Amino acid sequence: MKKALLTATLAAGLLPAAAPAVTYQQQPQYQRSTTHRVQRRVVYRRTKKKSLAIVAGSAATGASIGGLAGGGIGAGIGAIVGGASGFIYDRTTHKKVIIQ
């Protein structure tokens, strides 16, 4: 009877039982590693065909505006100015550098 009573009180948590053995685990040691980010430079170049289209389109636009403003001589001057400005635009924007 005493044994059953003792077992019931221990199960109910009324009497302190022997504490289980406490084991401590070590924290995992993390080592910082240095990583190097490599930056890639990607250069997109414009094709010669697209460059020619830009210059020709600018010359045609300049010629049409010059023709409306000043007739035949105005068309010639507009074509030269439009072609030159198209060439300058093309050469300044023909490389597109993207850093990834």
Phi, psi and omega in degrees: 000319179298321182294320179291322179293320178294320179294321180292320181289325177292321180292325180282344178086020181280326178253141179288129178266174179295131182291137178293153181295129181267127176243135180254135176258145178284145175292141177294137181271120179260137180249128179286130177248145179266130177244142180257125175274127179262121179267125178262135175256118179251128181248117175264123180253148179276141179286161180295327180294318178290324177297317179296322179295322179294313182294316181294321178295321178292320179294318180294320178295317178297321179294320181292321178291318178295323178295322178291325184277320188225016179078214185293316179292322177296325178294319178295315179295319179296323178294319179294314181293317179295319178295319179294317180291324175295322178294317179297317178298317182296316183288331179280339183242017186281343177247130176241112183263126179239127178260120182255000000 
